[in-house]
Amino acid sequence: MDHIFPRADGVLIGGVKLDGDWRRELDPAISADIIRRTSTIESGIAEAKVRGEFPGLRPGRAQVRLELEQRPSPSGPAVIHNYGHGSVGYTLSWGCAEEVAALAREFV
Ligand SMILES: Cc1cc2nc3c(=O)[nH]c(=O)nc-3n(C[C@H](O)[C@H](O)[C@H](O)COP(=O)(O)OP(=O)(O)OC[C@H]3O[C@@H](n4cnc5c(N)ncnc54)[C@H](O)[C@@H]3O)c2cc1C
């Protein structure tokens, strides 16, 4: 999971994959380990100023839920569910958006 992304406002480094861990608090041991691991790739990271940290959650399901539901069924307003993409939400976003738009068009 090691990654180093240069960005306009700094460098983003990470990360970890911990199944079933939904903590939103920072874990200093994990932060230190990310810096240690990425420093073996780019030594300057060890000396760099930390400008911010965040825990990133990747809620996923065995299969993405993408469906239209009418609440109350069968004649109520539509809710289109589109979630559970885990760690591939960007990758799937265009295809899922097209499916959502098609469901919405069909409904109206
Ligand atoms: C560390 C990390 C790395 C990742 N790397 C990749 C990758 O390399 N490739 C990839 O394909 N995917 C990656 N993902 C997954 C990807 O980020 C997600 O799958 C994707 O962002 C999900 O999109 P979304 O629009 O469903 O949810 P989000 O991107 O979470 O968007 C939900 C939005 O709703 C807003 N919101 C929440 N509650 C409310 C409320 N009550 N009222 C108003 N607004 C609200 C939030 O602020 C947020 O802007 C990564 C995720 C993480 C955490």
The ligand as an SDF file (V2000), in Angstrom:
LIG
                    3D

 53 58  0  0  0  0  0  0  0  0999 V2000
   -6.8600    6.6450    1.2000 C   0  0  0  0  0  0  0  0  0  0  0  0
   -7.7720    6.3020    0.0430 C   0  0  0  0  0  0  0  0  0  0  0  0
   -7.2270    6.0050   -1.1800 C   0  0  0  0  0  0  0  0  0  0  0  0
   -8.0760    5.6950   -2.2530 C   0  0  0  0  0  0  0  0  0  0  0  0
   -7.4860    5.4200   -3.4760 N   0  0  0  0  0  0  0  0  0  0  0  0
   -8.2680    5.1270   -4.5220 C   0  0  0  0  0  0  0  0  0  0  0  0
   -7.6680    4.8520   -5.7870 C   0  0  0  0  0  0  0  0  0  0  0  0
   -6.4530    4.8890   -5.9730 O   0  0  0  0  0  0  0  0  0  0  0  0
   -8.5070    4.5560   -6.8310 N   0  0  0  0  0  0  0  0  0  0  0  0
   -9.8560    4.5060   -6.6910 C   0  0  0  0  0  0  0  0  0  0  0  0
  -10.5460    4.2100   -7.6520 O   0  0  0  0  0  0  0  0  0  0  0  0
  -10.4510    4.7650   -5.4940 N   0  0  0  0  0  0  0  0  0  0  0  0
   -9.6840    5.0690   -4.4030 C   0  0  0  0  0  0  0  0  0  0  0  0
  -10.2580    5.3170   -3.1950 N   0  0  0  0  0  0  0  0  0  0  0  0
  -11.7050    5.1610   -3.0460 C   0  0  0  0  0  0  0  0  0  0  0  0
  -12.4580    6.3970   -3.4750 C   0  0  0  0  0  0  0  0  0  0  0  0
  -11.9160    7.5370   -2.8270 O   0  0  0  0  0  0  0  0  0  0  0  0
  -13.9390    6.2190   -3.0520 C   0  0  0  0  0  0  0  0  0  0  0  0
  -14.4290    4.9750   -3.5050 O   0  0  0  0  0  0  0  0  0  0  0  0
  -14.7720    7.3330   -3.6490 C   0  0  0  0  0  0  0  0  0  0  0  0
  -14.2800    8.5930   -3.2180 O   0  0  0  0  0  0  0  0  0  0  0  0
  -16.2350    7.1700   -3.2220 C   0  0  0  0  0  0  0  0  0  0  0  0
  -16.9510    8.2270   -3.8330 O   0  0  0  0  0  0  0  0  0  0  0  0
  -18.3360    8.7220   -3.2420 P   0  0  0  0  0  0  0  0  0  0  0  0
  -18.7130    9.8880   -4.0900 O   0  0  0  0  0  0  0  0  0  0  0  0
  -19.2660    7.5610   -3.1340 O   0  0  0  0  0  0  0  0  0  0  0  0
  -18.0300    9.1660   -1.7440 O   0  0  0  0  0  0  0  0  0  0  0  0
  -17.0950   10.3380   -1.2200 P   0  0  0  0  0  0  0  0  0  0  0  0
  -15.9440   10.5920   -2.1670 O   0  0  0  0  0  0  0  0  0  0  0  0
  -16.7940    9.9660    0.1960 O   0  0  0  0  0  0  0  0  0  0  0  0
  -18.0310   11.6100   -1.2880 O   0  0  0  0  0  0  0  0  0  0  0  0
  -19.0840   11.8110   -0.3770 C   0  0  0  0  0  0  0  0  0  0  0  0
  -19.2150   13.3160   -0.1980 C   0  0  0  0  0  0  0  0  0  0  0  0
  -20.3990   13.5770    0.5630 O   0  0  0  0  0  0  0  0  0  0  0  0
  -20.0810   14.5270    1.5440 C   0  0  0  0  0  0  0  0  0  0  0  0
  -21.0390   14.3280    2.6460 N   0  0  0  0  0  0  0  0  0  0  0  0
  -21.0410   13.3220    3.5560 C   0  0  0  0  0  0  0  0  0  0  0  0
  -22.0840   13.4660    4.3800 N   0  0  0  0  0  0  0  0  0  0  0  0
  -22.7330   14.5750    3.9930 C   0  0  0  0  0  0  0  0  0  0  0  0
  -23.9000   15.2280    4.4640 C   0  0  0  0  0  0  0  0  0  0  0  0
  -24.6200   14.7740    5.4950 N   0  0  0  0  0  0  0  0  0  0  0  0
  -24.3000   16.3410    3.8180 N   0  0  0  0  0  0  0  0  0  0  0  0
  -23.6190   16.8210    2.7520 C   0  0  0  0  0  0  0  0  0  0  0  0
  -22.4930   16.2360    2.2560 N   0  0  0  0  0  0  0  0  0  0  0  0
  -22.0810   15.1270    2.8750 C   0  0  0  0  0  0  0  0  0  0  0  0
  -18.6500   14.2630    1.9330 C   0  0  0  0  0  0  0  0  0  0  0  0
  -18.0620   15.4070    2.5020 O   0  0  0  0  0  0  0  0  0  0  0  0
  -18.0430   13.9320    0.5680 C   0  0  0  0  0  0  0  0  0  0  0  0
  -17.6100   15.0930   -0.1260 O   0  0  0  0  0  0  0  0  0  0  0  0
   -9.4600    5.6420   -2.0850 C   0  0  0  0  0  0  0  0  0  0  0  0
  -10.0160    5.9380   -0.8320 C   0  0  0  0  0  0  0  0  0  0  0  0
   -9.1670    6.2580    0.2160 C   0  0  0  0  0  0  0  0  0  0  0  0
   -9.7790    6.5830    1.5580 C   0  0  0  0  0  0  0  0  0  0  0  0
  1  2  1  0
  2  3  1  0
  2 52  2  0
  3  4  2  0
  4  5  1  0
  4 50  1  0
  5  6  2  0
  6  7  1  0
  6 13  1  0
  7  8  2  0
  7  9  1  0
  9 10  1  0
 10 11  2  0
 10 12  1  0
 12 13  2  0
 13 14  1  0
 14 15  1  0
 14 50  1  0
 15 16  1  0
 16 17  1  0
 16 18  1  0
 18 19  1  0
 18 20  1  0
 20 21  1  0
 20 22  1  0
 22 23  1  0
 23 24  1  0
 24 25  2  0
 24 26  1  0
 24 27  1  0
 27 28  1  0
 28 29  2  0
 28 30  1  0
 28 31  1  0
 31 32  1  0
 32 33  1  0
 33 34  1  0
 33 48  1  0
 34 35  1  0
 35 36  1  0
 35 46  1  0
 36 37  1  0
 36 45  1  0
 37 38  2  0
 38 39  1  0
 39 40  1  0
 39 45  2  0
 40 41  1  0
 40 42  2  0
 42 43  1  0
 43 44  2  0
 44 45  1  0
 46 47  1  0
 46 48  1  0
 48 49  1  0
 50 51  2  0
 51 52  1  0
 52 53  1  0
M  END
$$$$
